[in-house]
Amino acid sequence: MILLTRLNGSKLYINAEKVLTVEGTPDTIITLVDNVKYLVKEAPDTVVAKILDYQQRVHNPELYLIKEK
């Protein structure tokens, strides 16, 4: 799960495994595999970086621990 901010300032966690697309139009729209869409304050590059960080922590934790040192 990644923590993001809705346009109204509230926080939400999104399952990074379910993200299908991240668009900037200029608002950032995240579409999940079930076609649910979320508008968030974070820039698309930030969302993608959070997804990649999540993937690395979950699927390759040894590399993540080395990166943190």
TORPA-288686 format. One line per field, with one value per atom (N, C-alpha, C): residue number from 1; residue in one letter; chain; atom name; x, y, z. Coordinates in pm, 1 decimal, decimal comma. Example, Ala and Ser with C-alpha at 12.3 -4.5 7.8 and 13.67 -1.06 7.14 Angstrom:
# residues 2
i [1	1	1	2	2	2]
aa [A	A	A	S	S	S]
ch [A	A	A	A	A	A]
at [N	CA	C	N	CA	C]
x [1319,0	1230,0	1320,0	1285,0	1367,0	1290,0]
y [-569,0	-450,0	-330,0	-225,0	-106,0	3,0]
z [780,0	780,0	780,0	708,0	714,0	787,0]
END
This chain:
# residues 69
i [1	1	1	2	2	2	3	3	3	4	4	4	5	5	5	6	6	6	7	7	7	8	8	8	9	9	9	10	10	10	11	11	11	12	12	12	13	13	13	14	14	14	15	15	15	16	16	16	17	17	17	18	18	18	19	19	19	20	20	20	21	21	21	22	22	22	23	23	23	24	24	24	25	25	25	26	26	26	27	27	27	28	28	28	29	29	29	30	30	30	31	31	31	32	32	32	33	33	33	34	34	34	35	35	35	36	36	36	37	37	37	38	38	38	39	39	39	40	40	40	41	41	41	42	42	42	43	43	43	44	44	44	45	45	45	46	46	46	47	47	47	48	48	48	49	49	49	50	50	50	51	51	51	52	52	52	53	53	53	54	54	54	55	55	55	56	56	56	57	57	57	58	58	58	59	59	59	60	60	60	61	61	61	62	62	62	63	63	63	64	64	64	65	65	65	66	66	66	67	67	67	68	68	68	69	69	69]
aa [M	M	M	I	I	I	L	L	L	L	L	L	T	T	T	R	R	R	L	L	L	N	N	N	G	G	G	S	S	S	K	K	K	L	L	L	Y	Y	Y	I	I	I	N	N	N	A	A	A	E	E	E	K	K	K	V	V	V	L	L	L	T	T	T	V	V	V	E	E	E	G	G	G	T	T	T	P	P	P	D	D	D	T	T	T	I	I	I	I	I	I	T	T	T	L	L	L	V	V	V	D	D	D	N	N	N	V	V	V	K	K	K	Y	Y	Y	L	L	L	V	V	V	K	K	K	E	E	E	A	A	A	P	P	P	D	D	D	T	T	T	V	V	V	V	V	V	A	A	A	K	K	K	I	I	I	L	L	L	D	D	D	Y	Y	Y	Q	Q	Q	Q	Q	Q	R	R	R	V	V	V	H	H	H	N	N	N	P	P	P	E	E	E	L	L	L	Y	Y	Y	L	L	L	I	I	I	K	K	K	E	E	E	K	K	K]
ch [A	A	A	A	A	A	A	A	A	A	A	A	A	A	A	A	A	A	A	A	A	A	A	A	A	A	A	A	A	A	A	A	A	A	A	A	A	A	A	A	A	A	A	A	A	A	A	A	A	A	A	A	A	A	A	A	A	A	A	A	A	A	A	A	A	A	A	A	A	A	A	A	A	A	A	A	A	A	A	A	A	A	A	A	A	A	A	A	A	A	A	A	A	A	A	A	A	A	A	A	A	A	A	A	A	A	A	A	A	A	A	A	A	A	A	A	A	A	A	A	A	A	A	A	A	A	A	A	A	A	A	A	A	A	A	A	A	A	A	A	A	A	A	A	A	A	A	A	A	A	A	A	A	A	A	A	A	A	A	A	A	A	A	A	A	A	A	A	A	A	A	A	A	A	A	A	A	A	A	A	A	A	A	A	A	A	A	A	A	A	A	A	A	A	A	A	A	A	A	A	A	A	A	A	A	A	A]
at [N	CA	C	N	CA	C	N	CA	C	N	CA	C	N	CA	C	N	CA	C	N	CA	C	N	CA	C	N	CA	C	N	CA	C	N	CA	C	N	CA	C	N	CA	C	N	CA	C	N	CA	C	N	CA	C	N	CA	C	N	CA	C	N	CA	C	N	CA	C	N	CA	C	N	CA	C	N	CA	C	N	CA	C	N	CA	C	N	CA	C	N	CA	C	N	CA	C	N	CA	C	N	CA	C	N	CA	C	N	CA	C	N	CA	C	N	CA	C	N	CA	C	N	CA	C	N	CA	C	N	CA	C	N	CA	C	N	CA	C	N	CA	C	N	CA	C	N	CA	C	N	CA	C	N	CA	C	N	CA	C	N	CA	C	N	CA	C	N	CA	C	N	CA	C	N	CA	C	N	CA	C	N	CA	C	N	CA	C	N	CA	C	N	CA	C	N	CA	C	N	CA	C	N	CA	C	N	CA	C	N	CA	C	N	CA	C	N	CA	C	N	CA	C	N	CA	C	N	CA	C	N	CA	C	N	CA	C	N	CA	C]
x [83,7	0,0	88,6	41,8	113,2	19,0	75,9	-2,0	-3,2	-124,3	-140,3	-239,3	-250,2	-336,3	-441,7	-566,9	-674,9	-670,9	-743,1	-743,6	-798,4	-884,9	-940,4	-848,8	-732,5	-634,8	-641,2	-744,3	-752,8	-653,7	-608,7	-510,7	-582,0	-523,3	-574,8	-459,9	-478,6	-382,4	-438,0	-351,7	-389,5	-301,6	-363,3	-289,7	-205,8	-74,8	15,9	12,9	-27,3	-35,3	-153,0	-248,1	-369,4	-369,3	-261,1	-256,1	-235,8	-323,2	-314,7	-245,8	-290,6	-229,5	-219,6	-122,6	-106,8	-95,4	-190,5	-194,2	-186,6	-126,4	-128,9	-206,2	-320,7	-409,8	-465,5	-421,8	-299,3	-310,5	-433,9	-443,8	-395,1	-346,2	-299,4	-417,0	-440,9	-549,0	-486,8	-522,6	-476,5	-594,5	-574,6	-677,7	-632,2	-719,9	-690,1	-739,8	-700,1	-736,6	-887,0	-960,9	-1106,7	-1175,6	-1096,7	-1142,4	-1188,5	-1157,1	-1182,8	-1074,9	-1115,2	-1021,7	-1011,8	-891,1	-867,3	-792,0	-831,3	-758,7	-673,3	-544,6	-455,2	-370,4	-318,1	-235,8	-95,1	-41,2	95,5	111,3	227,5	258,7	272,7	246,7	260,2	396,6	503,6	638,0	652,0	591,2	596,7	520,1	403,2	322,8	398,7	456,8	532,5	651,1	719,9	833,8	787,2	671,3	617,9	583,0	526,7	492,6	619,7	721,4	847,6	914,0	909,9	966,8	892,5	761,9	680,8	719,1	725,1	758,7	894,9	989,5	1123,8	1121,9	1050,4	1042,6	976,7	873,8	798,4	866,5	916,0	965,6	1116,9	1188,8	1333,9	1381,5	1337,2	1367,0	1515,8	1594,9	1738,3	1802,0	1766,8	1819,4	1771,0	1649,3	1594,0	1670,8	1703,4	1777,0	1917,4	1981,3	2114,3	2103,6	1999,0	1978,8	1962,5	1898,4	1872,1	1995,9	2098,1	2218,5	2303,8]
y [-117,5	0,0	124,4	225,9	353,6	462,3	557,2	666,0	784,2	831,9	945,2	1044,2	1161,3	1268,1	1303,3	1298,4	1339,9	1491,1	1542,6	1685,8	1766,0	1706,2	1776,3	1769,6	1704,7	1697,6	1571,0	1491,6	1367,2	1265,0	1177,1	1074,2	945,0	870,8	738,5	647,9	520,3	419,1	349,6	331,2	261,7	138,1	28,8	-94,9	-79,4	-70,2	-47,4	-161,8	-279,6	-395,0	-383,2	-296,5	-283,5	-162,2	-84,1	36,4	-3,7	45,6	19,5	134,8	258,8	375,9	490,8	580,2	705,9	814,1	909,8	1014,8	1152,5	1247,4	1386,1	1466,0	1524,0	1584,2	1721,5	1815,9	1827,6	1763,2	1734,3	1660,5	1518,4	1457,9	1320,0	1226,0	1141,4	1043,2	904,5	828,8	690,3	600,8	509,6	413,1	275,4	207,4	71,7	-29,7	-153,7	-257,4	-280,4	-244,2	-259,8	-132,9	-41,6	83,1	189,5	171,2	274,6	380,7	508,4	618,1	705,0	755,0	845,0	967,4	1085,0	1209,0	1236,2	1260,4	1285,1	1408,8	1465,7	1586,1	1558,0	1441,3	1409,7	1408,4	1450,7	1449,4	1304,4	1279,5	1142,5	1080,0	1157,6	1103,7	1058,9	1132,6	1096,9	968,0	954,8	832,9	712,3	726,1	615,1	579,0	679,1	652,4	576,1	611,8	540,4	396,1	376,1	240,2	157,1	215,0	142,8	111,6	205,8	182,7	68,7	70,1	-37,1	-172,5	-175,8	-301,4	-353,5	-263,5	-304,4	-357,1	-289,9	-335,1	-471,6	-496,0	-621,1	-736,0	-710,1	-818,2	-838,2	-742,5	-756,4	-685,9	-732,6	-661,2	-653,5	-750,6	-747,1	-625,0	-595,8	-480,4	-351,8	-350,2	-231,3	-201,6	-303,8	-283,2	-230,2	-275,6	-224,7	-78,8	-43,5	93,6	190,7	146,6	234,0	263,4	178,5	197,8	311,7]
z [0,0	0,0	0,0	-72,9	-75,2	-23,8	49,2	106,9	11,2	-21,7	-111,8	-50,7	-114,2	-63,6	-167,7	-127,6	-217,1	-234,5	-332,1	-358,4	-240,6	-158,7	-42,8	79,4	65,3	173,3	256,1	239,4	316,0	259,3	346,0	308,3	271,5	179,9	148,4	109,9	137,8	96,7	-25,9	-125,2	-247,5	-260,8	-300,8	-323,2	-449,5	-432,6	-545,5	-646,4	-602,3	-692,9	-789,8	-759,4	-840,4	-933,0	-933,7	-1016,9	-1162,9	-1247,6	-1391,0	-1462,2	-1434,5	-1498,4	-1398,8	-1427,7	-1354,5	-1460,3	-1458,1	-1559,7	-1494,7	-1564,8	-1523,0	-1626,4	-1586,3	-1687,6	-1654,4	-1586,3	-1506,7	-1369,9	-1319,7	-1192,9	-1215,1	-1109,5	-1119,5	-1099,3	-1198,6	-1193,9	-1189,5	-1088,1	-1075,0	-1107,7	-1201,9	-1238,0	-1192,5	-1119,4	-1073,6	-1175,6	-1158,8	-1255,2	-1264,0	-1159,2	-1163,3	-1212,9	-1272,6	-1334,1	-1233,7	-1105,1	-1004,5	-1022,4	-1017,3	-1039,6	-914,9	-889,6	-777,6	-828,6	-780,9	-806,0	-683,2	-704,1	-590,9	-615,8	-506,8	-515,1	-567,0	-538,0	-576,0	-728,6	-774,1	-917,2	-965,2	-1093,6	-1146,1	-1116,8	-1131,8	-1104,8	-959,7	-868,5	-726,4	-700,4	-762,3	-745,6	-799,8	-916,4	-976,0	-887,2	-832,7	-743,7	-619,4	-565,7	-448,9	-484,8	-602,7	-647,1	-662,7	-727,2	-746,1	-612,7	-519,4	-387,0	-317,0	-325,8	-267,7	-328,7	-461,7	-530,7	-485,1	-471,3	-429,3	-285,7	-196,6	-57,2	-46,4	-124,6	-114,8	-187,6	-308,6	-392,9	-387,5	-330,4	-318,9	-192,1	-74,1	50,2	83,2	39,6	67,7	2,9	-119,1	-190,0	-124,2	-77,5	-12,1	115,8	193,1	317,9	290,6	184,1	147,2	106,7	33,7	-13,3	103,0	211,1	325,7	408,2	404,3	487,9	442,6]
END
